[in-house]
Amino acid sequence: MLKLFKLAAVIVAMGFPSGAFAQAQVAFGGLKHDSSLPIEIAADQLSVDQADGSAVFNGNVKIGQGDMRLSAGKVRVEYTTGAGTTGEISKLYASGGVTLVNGAEAAEARDATYTISSGTVVMTGSVILTQGQNALSSDKLIVNLTAGTGTMEGRVKSIIQTGGN
């Protein structure tokens, strides 16, 4: 996985002229995840809106699902509604400094949306992804947790540790 990451990062770093917008495919083996697991949420405050089927968690929000952890200042949770639904979580909208961690991989951004049914996390705003000592940054990161893959869009920059001095 690390070799794929390094190859993708080198291609991105060398293949696009300064000022160009890029798109990079990145392996996210550590972010492969089972989105059917239960979700645990802790926060300083909770507001529930029965009318639109949502809840807002504010202050020091910590979310866990299996080995994956997400933290943010605020998270809005949408639940499934309508006939025949069970009130399960359908989407999480995180804002206020979002960090997503799974294993040795971590991503930070201003905002994130996690769609449970598709197992997709879209992170936007000054995105930084770290895999070990290597780092990538971009405007947007789309992670497919089911496949363990991701795409970085916008101005993609990379820092790759070569092991030498």
Backbone as a chain_set.jsonl record, in Angstrom:
{"seq": "MLKLFKLAAVIVAMGFPSGAFAQAQVAFGGLKHDSSLPIEIAADQLSVDQADGSAVFNGNVKIGQGDMRLSAGKVRVEYTTGAGTTGEISKLYASGGVTLVNGAEAAEARDATYTISSGTVVMTGSVILTQGQNALSSDKLIVNLTAGTGTMEGRVKSIIQTGGN", "coords": {"N": [[0.817, -1.175, 0.0], [1.929, 1.264, 0.814], [3.832, 1.661, -1.184], [2.192, 2.121, -3.423], [1.009, 4.499, -2.595], [3.284, 6.19, -2.478], [4.069, 6.151, -5.186], [1.793, 7.3, -6.433], [1.855, 9.805, -5.213], [4.341, 10.828, -6.083], [3.893, 10.962, -8.841], [1.858, 12.863, -8.877], [3.206, 15.043, -7.717], [5.206, 15.566, -9.612], [3.96, 15.654, -12.062], [2.245, 17.814, -12.617], [1.991, 21.172, -13.565], [2.96, 24.238, -11.842], [0.373, 25.858, -10.071], [-1.666, 24.497, -11.328], [-4.724, 22.606, -11.261], [-5.325, 19.506, -9.73], [-5.945, 15.952, -9.706], [-5.757, 13.193, -7.679], [-5.387, 9.733, -7.255], [-5.423, 7.729, -4.418], [-4.221, 5.147, -2.307], [-6.007, 3.86, 0.413], [-5.674, 1.892, 2.483], [-5.619, 1.642, 5.286], [-7.868, 3.063, 5.904], [-9.941, 1.5, 5.132], [-13.107, 0.202, 5.879], [-15.891, -0.985, 7.804], [-18.969, 0.135, 7.311], [-21.349, -0.66, 8.409], [-21.211, -1.076, 11.091], [-22.074, -0.245, 14.542], [-22.556, 3.206, 15.555], [-20.996, 5.377, 17.807], [-21.481, 8.301, 19.685], [-20.229, 11.146, 21.335], [-20.535, 14.233, 23.066], [-20.435, 17.71, 24.171], [-22.907, 18.943, 24.154], [-26.3, 18.39, 23.074], [-28.798, 18.823, 20.645], [-32.045, 18.132, 19.536], [-34.118, 17.737, 16.703], [-37.177, 16.835, 16.089], [-38.943, 17.283, 14.015], [-37.546, 17.486, 11.54], [-36.011, 15.229, 11.666], [-33.365, 15.219, 12.741], [-30.266, 15.66, 14.577], [-28.12, 17.702, 16.511], [-24.875, 17.742, 17.544], [-22.781, 19.439, 19.706], [-19.62, 20.882, 20.56], [-16.584, 19.553, 21.355], [-16.914, 17.067, 19.955], [-16.905, 13.607, 19.595], [-16.719, 10.779, 17.643], [-17.171, 7.358, 17.147], [-16.731, 4.422, 15.223], [-16.365, 1.189, 14.983], [-12.944, 0.723, 14.458], [-12.518, 3.251, 13.489], [-12.246, 6.77, 14.028], [-13.724, 9.945, 14.49], [-13.455, 13.37, 14.966], [-14.742, 16.599, 15.86], [-15.823, 20.059, 16.008], [-18.543, 20.459, 15.764], [-21.315, 18.414, 14.922], [-23.806, 17.492, 12.73], [-26.434, 15.263, 12.625], [-28.259, 13.263, 10.46], [-31.195, 11.372, 10.339], [-32.794, 8.429, 8.999], [-36.038, 8.765, 7.674], [-39.625, 8.36, 7.403], [-42.085, 6.025, 6.048], [-41.675, 2.677, 7.038], [-39.022, 2.93, 7.806], [-36.266, 2.72, 10.131], [-35.19, 4.695, 11.684], [-32.432, 4.96, 11.544], [-29.048, 6.233, 11.424], [-28.322, 8.286, 8.693], [-26.678, 10.256, 7.493], [-23.757, 12.135, 8.407], [-22.781, 15.377, 9.187], [-19.973, 17.077, 9.625], [-18.225, 19.773, 11.188], [-15.974, 22.519, 11.861], [-13.143, 22.042, 12.292], [-12.231, 19.142, 11.537], [-11.205, 15.842, 12.206], [-10.25, 12.735, 10.98], [-9.5, 9.484, 11.789], [-7.969, 6.361, 11.277], [-6.336, 3.588, 12.075], [-2.949, 3.927, 11.106], [-3.352, 6.062, 9.487], [-4.448, 9.38, 8.913], [-6.695, 12.102, 8.473], [-7.283, 15.553, 8.072], [-9.518, 18.329, 8.02], [-11.568, 21.223, 7.211], [-14.343, 20.751, 7.02], [-16.606, 17.888, 6.84], [-18.504, 15.282, 5.287], [-20.207, 12.375, 5.94], [-21.611, 9.756, 4.393], [-23.514, 7.182, 5.253], [-24.747, 4.911, 3.986], [-23.393, 4.604, 1.52], [-20.828, 4.471, 2.397], [-19.053, 6.594, 2.174], [-16.841, 9.295, 2.675], [-16.589, 12.729, 2.443], [-14.286, 15.187, 2.518], [-13.583, 18.612, 3.003], [-11.88, 21.755, 2.488], [-8.856, 22.909, 3.169], [-7.491, 20.328, 3.315], [-5.567, 17.805, 4.834], [-3.731, 14.92, 4.57], [-2.224, 12.296, 6.242], [0.012, 9.614, 6.027], [1.761, 7.56, 7.761], [4.984, 8.872, 7.721], [4.608, 10.385, 5.497], [2.856, 12.936, 3.648], [-0.057, 14.443, 2.217], [-1.747, 17.186, 0.709], [-4.747, 18.962, -0.107], [-7.632, 20.484, -1.72], [-9.931, 19.005, -1.519], [-10.997, 15.821, -0.367], [-12.06, 12.641, -1.142], [-13.177, 9.786, 0.27], [-13.59, 6.349, -0.086], [-14.769, 4.216, 2.044], [-15.492, 1.539, 2.002], [-14.095, 0.346, -0.122], [-11.561, 1.179, 0.513], [-10.214, 3.244, -0.768], [-9.267, 6.424, -2.209], [-9.72, 9.813, -3.424], [-8.036, 12.733, -4.166], [-8.688, 16.101, -4.728], [-8.305, 19.235, -6.48], [-5.808, 21.648, -5.753], [-3.145, 19.695, -5.375], [-0.688, 18.77, -3.137], [2.39, 17.286, -2.093], [4.39, 15.631, 0.411], [7.028, 13.581, 0.58], [8.741, 11.139, 2.247], [11.914, 9.944, 1.669], [13.657, 8.305, 2.907], [16.343, 8.817, 2.885], [18.945, 11.292, 3.61]], "CA": [[0.0, 0.0, 0.0], [2.782, 2.44, 0.895], [4.451, 1.86, -2.499], [1.18, 2.756, -4.265], [0.885, 5.867, -2.116], [4.464, 6.93, -2.908], [4.006, 6.297, -6.627], [0.76, 8.286, -6.744], [2.315, 11.113, -4.75], [5.42, 11.278, -6.971], [3.26, 11.334, -10.104], [1.167, 14.136, -8.651], [4.19, 16.093, -7.455], [6.025, 15.853, -10.787], [3.212, 15.675, -13.304], [1.371, 18.953, -12.805], [2.694, 22.451, -13.445], [2.578, 25.103, -10.731], [-0.902, 26.547, -10.24], [-2.673, 23.63, -11.954], [-5.553, 21.812, -10.365], [-4.993, 18.108, -9.945], [-6.741, 14.913, -9.064], [-4.853, 12.079, -7.391], [-5.938, 8.527, -6.651], [-4.543, 7.334, -3.326], [-4.651, 3.95, -1.587], [-6.364, 4.112, 1.801], [-5.861, 0.587, 3.112], [-5.918, 1.825, 6.698], [-9.195, 3.643, 6.054], [-10.978, 0.54, 4.759], [-13.922, 0.209, 7.084], [-17.235, -1.548, 7.716], [-19.899, 1.194, 7.702], [-22.551, -1.219, 9.042], [-20.994, -1.151, 12.542], [-22.765, 0.798, 15.31], [-21.875, 4.488, 15.707], [-21.06, 5.951, 19.145], [-21.238, 9.742, 19.63], [-20.15, 11.869, 22.61], [-20.375, 15.673, 22.858], [-20.782, 18.546, 25.321], [-24.3, 19.366, 24.073], [-27.118, 17.751, 22.047], [-30.101, 19.407, 20.314], [-32.772, 17.227, 18.654], [-35.248, 18.312, 15.976], [-38.034, 15.728, 15.66], [-39.643, 17.646, 12.781], [-36.771, 17.14, 10.342], [-35.263, 13.989, 11.888], [-31.931, 15.496, 12.87], [-29.715, 15.979, 15.885], [-26.873, 18.464, 16.409], [-23.947, 17.57, 18.656], [-21.878, 20.585, 19.767], [-18.549, 20.923, 21.54], [-15.729, 18.393, 21.615], [-17.638, 15.901, 19.447], [-16.1, 12.42, 19.323], [-17.538, 9.732, 17.05], [-16.45, 6.112, 16.906], [-17.405, 3.331, 14.513], [-15.288, 0.215, 14.877], [-11.639, 1.329, 14.737], [-12.473, 4.599, 12.943], [-12.596, 7.853, 14.944], [-13.901, 11.254, 13.889], [-13.682, 14.414, 15.961], [-15.077, 17.889, 15.26], [-16.464, 20.998, 16.909], [-19.999, 20.326, 15.639], [-21.756, 17.376, 13.989], [-25.258, 17.373, 12.509], [-26.762, 13.894, 12.264], [-29.563, 13.06, 9.84], [-31.714, 10.018, 10.481], [-33.764, 8.034, 7.985], [-37.41, 9.036, 8.084], [-40.635, 7.883, 6.476], [-42.702, 4.72, 6.287], [-40.81, 1.505, 6.922], [-37.634, 3.177, 8.214], [-36.015, 2.39, 11.535], [-34.548, 5.811, 12.36], [-30.98, 4.784, 11.555], [-28.271, 7.381, 10.947], [-28.064, 8.238, 7.25], [-25.542, 11.13, 7.166], [-23.136, 12.978, 9.424], [-22.15, 16.59, 8.662], [-19.04, 17.545, 10.654], [-17.582, 21.054, 10.892], [-15.214, 23.09, 12.963], [-11.892, 21.32, 12.516], [-12.56, 17.72, 11.502], [-10.102, 14.874, 12.113], [-10.677, 11.36, 10.749], [-8.353, 8.611, 12.042], [-8.179, 4.916, 11.24], [-4.998, 2.999, 12.004], [-1.845, 4.88, 11.007], [-3.715, 7.112, 8.546], [-5.287, 10.424, 9.488], [-7.017, 13.206, 7.576], [-7.841, 16.728, 8.731], [-10.154, 19.275, 7.098], [-12.499, 22.156, 7.847], [-15.664, 20.128, 7.055], [-16.704, 16.539, 6.282], [-19.819, 14.65, 5.206], [-20.106, 10.922, 5.926], [-22.848, 9.12, 3.956], [-23.384, 5.834, 5.797], [-25.154, 3.869, 3.036], [-22.365, 4.408, 0.495], [-19.517, 4.361, 3.026], [-18.232, 7.648, 1.575], [-16.556, 10.5, 3.439], [-16.082, 13.825, 1.622], [-13.678, 16.202, 3.378], [-13.276, 19.821, 2.24], [-11.272, 22.878, 3.19], [-7.499, 22.715, 3.698], [-7.37, 18.911, 3.653], [-4.233, 17.239, 5.02], [-3.759, 13.484, 4.789], [-0.924, 11.734, 6.611], [0.169, 8.164, 6.025], [3.107, 7.431, 8.319], [5.722, 10.139, 7.661], [4.264, 11.055, 4.249], [1.674, 13.787, 3.758], [-0.652, 15.043, 1.028], [-2.751, 18.191, 1.017], [-5.565, 19.345, -1.256], [-8.862, 21.193, -1.394], [-11.02, 18.055, -1.281], [-10.646, 14.409, -0.274], [-13.216, 11.751, -1.172], [-12.724, 8.467, 0.713], [-14.533, 5.237, -0.151], [-14.366, 3.364, 3.165], [-15.736, 0.144, 1.651], [-12.999, -0.11, -0.984], [-10.268, 1.602, 1.038], [-9.575, 4.084, -1.773], [-9.614, 7.827, -2.09], [-9.347, 10.743, -4.476], [-7.778, 14.101, -3.715], [-8.975, 17.02, -5.818], [-7.883, 20.61, -6.274], [-4.345, 21.802, -5.748], [-2.604, 18.592, -4.588], [0.73, 18.905, -2.791], [2.829, 16.107, -1.347], [5.689, 15.528, 1.061], [7.348, 12.155, 0.569], [10.011, 10.798, 2.906], [12.614, 8.968, 0.836], [14.507, 7.456, 3.744], [17.696, 9.36, 2.873], [19.116, 12.606, 4.244]], "C": [[0.872, 1.254, 0.0], [3.45, 2.717, -0.446], [3.476, 2.532, -3.456], [1.022, 4.216, -3.892], [2.058, 6.704, -2.628], [4.444, 7.177, -4.411], [2.987, 7.357, -7.019], [1.222, 9.685, -6.36], [3.412, 11.671, -5.646], [4.841, 11.72, -8.308], [2.564, 12.68, -9.97], [2.17, 15.265, -8.513], [4.939, 16.496, -8.715], [5.196, 16.118, -12.043], [2.358, 16.899, -13.554], [2.146, 20.244, -12.645], [2.151, 23.273, -12.282], [1.269, 25.816, -11.045], [-1.984, 25.686, -10.86], [-3.498, 22.932, -10.894], [-5.379, 20.361, -10.739], [-6.029, 17.211, -9.307], [-5.811, 13.732, -8.881], [-5.622, 10.936, -6.76], [-4.939, 8.054, -5.607], [-5.104, 6.085, -2.669], [-4.888, 4.294, -0.127], [-6.626, 2.793, 2.503], [-6.221, 0.687, 4.573], [-7.304, 2.398, 6.933], [-10.291, 2.716, 5.549], [-11.773, 0.227, 6.019], [-15.298, -0.378, 6.806], [-18.242, -0.516, 8.225], [-21.197, 0.66, 8.315], [-22.405, -1.337, 10.563], [-21.751, -0.044, 13.268], [-21.899, 2.059, 15.44], [-22.098, 4.993, 17.124], [-20.692, 7.426, 19.044], [-21.224, 10.313, 21.047], [-19.904, 13.342, 22.296], [-20.756, 16.412, 24.128], [-22.266, 18.899, 25.343], [-24.998, 18.652, 22.924], [-28.427, 18.501, 21.903], [-30.763, 18.492, 19.298], [-33.938, 17.958, 18.021], [-36.074, 17.163, 15.416], [-38.692, 16.012, 14.317], [-38.861, 17.257, 11.529], [-35.902, 15.899, 10.533], [-33.772, 14.206, 11.982], [-31.564, 15.743, 14.327], [-28.405, 16.723, 15.657], [-26.095, 18.266, 17.693], [-22.952, 18.713, 18.59], [-20.821, 20.385, 20.839], [-17.845, 19.611, 21.759], [-16.394, 17.078, 21.178], [-16.65, 14.791, 19.081], [-17.031, 11.328, 18.814], [-16.664, 8.52, 16.792], [-17.33, 5.126, 16.16], [-16.333, 2.292, 14.232], [-13.981, 0.869, 15.281], [-11.536, 2.769, 14.25], [-12.942, 5.611, 13.98], [-12.699, 9.152, 14.161], [-14.137, 12.235, 15.023], [-13.927, 15.737, 15.236], [-15.673, 18.79, 16.329], [-17.968, 20.838, 16.93], [-20.306, 19.229, 14.622], [-23.279, 17.373, 13.95], [-25.515, 15.968, 11.99], [-28.156, 13.858, 11.658], [-29.941, 11.602, 9.976], [-32.662, 9.707, 9.339], [-35.154, 8.287, 8.537], [-38.359, 8.46, 7.048], [-41.123, 6.497, 6.824], [-41.691, 3.596, 6.098], [-39.367, 1.734, 7.312], [-37.495, 2.939, 9.711], [-35.325, 3.516, 12.293], [-33.044, 5.657, 12.486], [-30.299, 6.05, 11.05], [-28.033, 7.219, 9.454], [-26.852, 9.078, 6.859], [-25.057, 11.859, 8.399], [-22.491, 14.159, 8.711], [-21.285, 17.159, 9.772], [-18.412, 18.865, 10.218], [-16.802, 21.524, 12.11], [-13.957, 22.319, 13.293], [-12.127, 19.831, 12.655], [-11.288, 16.88, 11.387], [-10.701, 13.484, 11.989], [-9.456, 10.472, 10.881], [-8.792, 7.16, 11.952], [-6.8, 4.283, 11.06], [-3.939, 4.086, 11.983], [-2.157, 6.026, 10.056], [-4.66, 8.1, 9.225], [-5.511, 11.516, 8.454], [-7.649, 14.313, 8.402], [-8.419, 17.651, 7.679], [-11.048, 20.219, 7.897], [-13.857, 21.487, 8.047], [-15.601, 18.715, 6.481], [-18.152, 16.086, 6.278], [-19.598, 13.151, 5.062], [-21.481, 10.372, 5.571], [-22.736, 7.644, 4.292], [-23.671, 4.766, 4.749], [-24.101, 3.588, 1.971], [-20.977, 4.212, 1.096], [-18.539, 5.397, 2.494], [-18.082, 8.822, 2.528], [-15.983, 11.531, 2.476], [-15.593, 14.901, 2.574], [-13.285, 17.402, 2.516], [-12.644, 20.882, 3.136], [-9.947, 22.546, 3.827], [-7.28, 21.281, 4.193], [-5.901, 18.519, 3.773], [-4.396, 15.768, 5.348], [-2.356, 13.028, 5.151], [-1.015, 10.219, 6.609], [1.604, 7.91, 6.483], [3.781, 8.785, 8.312], [5.417, 10.931, 6.396], [2.981, 11.851, 4.43], [1.245, 14.29, 2.385], [-1.617, 16.119, 1.492], [-3.494, 18.538, -0.26], [-6.771, 20.13, -0.767], [-9.973, 20.237, -0.97], [-10.478, 16.636, -1.28], [-11.939, 13.606, -0.242], [-12.706, 10.354, -0.85], [-13.87, 7.47, 0.574], [-14.084, 4.243, 0.903], [-14.553, 1.882, 2.868], [-14.572, -0.427, 0.85], [-11.624, 0.22, -0.414], [-9.496, 2.444, 0.044], [-9.993, 5.533, -1.568], [-9.135, 8.628, -3.273], [-9.156, 12.109, -3.852], [-7.947, 15.009, -4.924], [-8.561, 18.432, -5.447], [-6.374, 20.688, -6.371], [-3.77, 20.753, -4.81], [-1.108, 18.81, -4.389], [1.127, 17.691, -1.977], [4.197, 16.311, -0.722], [5.961, 14.045, 1.213], [8.706, 11.951, 1.213], [10.672, 9.694, 2.095], [13.478, 8.02, 1.629], [15.947, 7.922, 3.782], [17.751, 10.706, 3.562], [18.84, 13.695, 3.264]], "O": [[0.589, 2.203, -0.731], [3.622, 3.878, -0.819], [3.869, 3.414, -4.22], [0.914, 5.077, -4.766], [1.856, 7.799, -3.153], [4.762, 8.275, -4.866], [3.279, 8.221, -7.846], [1.002, 10.641, -7.104], [3.416, 12.866, -5.941], [5.254, 12.744, -8.853], [2.671, 13.534, -10.85], [2.008, 16.324, -9.12], [5.277, 17.669, -8.872], [5.684, 16.741, -12.986], [1.783, 17.014, -14.636], [2.89, 20.396, -11.676], [1.041, 23.044, -11.801], [1.079, 26.318, -12.152], [-3.137, 26.115, -10.913], [-3.036, 22.696, -9.777], [-5.294, 20.018, -11.918], [-6.856, 17.632, -8.499], [-5.146, 13.312, -9.828], [-6.415, 11.142, -5.841], [-3.741, 7.984, -5.879], [-6.316, 5.966, -2.488], [-4.056, 4.95, 0.5], [-7.704, 2.599, 3.065], [-7.039, -0.091, 5.064], [-7.865, 2.249, 8.019], [-11.459, 3.102, 5.536], [-11.203, 0.014, 7.089], [-15.808, -0.273, 5.691], [-18.361, -0.311, 9.433], [-22.061, 1.448, 8.701], [-23.372, -1.662, 11.25], [-22.041, 0.994, 12.672], [-20.67, 1.984, 15.434], [-23.231, 5.039, 17.602], [-19.707, 7.774, 18.393], [-22.096, 10.003, 21.858], [-19.157, 13.668, 21.373], [-21.326, 15.829, 25.05], [-22.833, 19.129, 26.411], [-24.369, 18.34, 21.913], [-29.098, 18.788, 22.895], [-30.139, 18.108, 18.309], [-34.661, 18.699, 18.687], [-35.719, 16.582, 14.391], [-38.971, 15.084, 13.557], [-39.441, 16.757, 10.565], [-35.128, 15.553, 9.639], [-32.993, 13.469, 11.378], [-32.416, 15.995, 15.179], [-27.665, 16.415, 14.723], [-26.574, 18.574, 18.784], [-22.34, 18.944, 17.547], [-21.083, 19.798, 21.888], [-18.427, 18.663, 22.286], [-16.429, 16.107, 21.933], [-15.686, 15.016, 18.35], [-18.016, 10.989, 19.471], [-15.551, 8.641, 16.28], [-18.524, 5.01, 16.433], [-15.492, 2.481, 13.353], [-13.907, 1.504, 16.333], [-10.561, 3.451, 14.567], [-13.897, 5.366, 14.717], [-11.879, 9.434, 13.286], [-14.922, 11.968, 15.933], [-13.398, 15.972, 14.149], [-15.991, 18.334, 17.427], [-18.609, 21.047, 17.96], [-19.643, 19.125, 13.59], [-23.949, 17.267, 14.977], [-24.886, 15.532, 11.025], [-29.115, 14.353, 12.25], [-29.123, 10.708, 9.758], [-33.27, 10.614, 8.77], [-35.418, 8.056, 9.716], [-37.944, 8.112, 5.943], [-40.644, 5.871, 7.769], [-40.947, 3.571, 5.118], [-38.548, 0.826, 7.168], [-38.476, 2.955, 10.454], [-34.912, 3.318, 13.435], [-32.444, 6.167, 13.432], [-30.907, 6.845, 10.332], [-27.599, 6.163, 8.995], [-26.076, 8.674, 5.993], [-25.826, 12.162, 9.311], [-21.745, 13.977, 7.749], [-21.808, 17.672, 10.762], [-18.105, 19.061, 9.042], [-16.948, 21.006, 13.217], [-13.726, 21.975, 14.452], [-12.212, 19.313, 13.768], [-10.41, 17.171, 10.575], [-11.553, 13.093, 12.787], [-8.47, 10.671, 10.17], [-9.839, 6.775, 12.474], [-6.176, 4.431, 10.009], [-4.013, 5.052, 12.743], [-1.303, 6.885, 9.838], [-5.54, 7.721, 9.997], [-4.624, 11.818, 7.656], [-8.443, 14.059, 9.308], [-7.886, 17.754, 6.574], [-11.254, 20.038, 9.097], [-14.465, 21.627, 9.108], [-14.68, 18.374, 5.739], [-18.932, 16.457, 7.155], [-18.883, 12.709, 4.163], [-22.42, 10.504, 6.355], [-21.944, 6.928, 3.679], [-22.91, 3.805, 4.633], [-23.938, 2.439, 1.56], [-20.046, 3.828, 0.388], [-17.344, 5.128, 2.373], [-19.058, 9.29, 3.116], [-15.011, 11.255, 1.771], [-16.372, 15.464, 3.344], [-12.723, 17.237, 1.433], [-12.839, 20.905, 4.351], [-9.906, 21.963, 4.91], [-6.926, 21.062, 5.352], [-5.088, 18.861, 2.914], [-5.107, 15.406, 6.286], [-1.4, 13.34, 4.441], [-1.97, 9.626, 7.11], [2.545, 8.029, 5.698], [3.228, 9.753, 8.834], [5.92, 12.042, 6.235], [2.127, 11.503, 5.247], [2.075, 14.531, 1.509], [-2.238, 15.987, 2.547], [-2.949, 18.427, -1.358], [-6.919, 20.405, 0.424], [-10.844, 20.592, -0.175], [-9.613, 16.288, -2.083], [-12.812, 13.859, 0.588], [-11.903, 9.794, -1.595], [-14.978, 7.711, 1.052], [-13.123, 3.503, 0.688], [-13.841, 1.05, 3.43], [-14.117, -1.541, 1.108], [-10.629, -0.387, -0.808], [-8.267, 2.382, 0.0], [-10.948, 5.825, -0.848], [-8.265, 8.196, -4.029], [-10.006, 12.586, -3.101], [-7.424, 14.732, -6.004], [-8.475, 18.786, -4.271], [-5.747, 19.852, -7.022], [-3.88, 20.884, -3.591], [-0.362, 19.008, -5.348], [0.306, 17.126, -1.254], [5.04, 17.047, -1.235], [5.218, 13.335, 1.89], [9.704, 12.523, 0.774], [10.078, 8.642, 1.859], [13.98, 7.034, 1.088], [16.712, 7.467, 4.633], [16.735, 11.21, 4.041], [18.932, 14.874, 3.609]]}, "num_chains": 1, "name": "protein.A"}
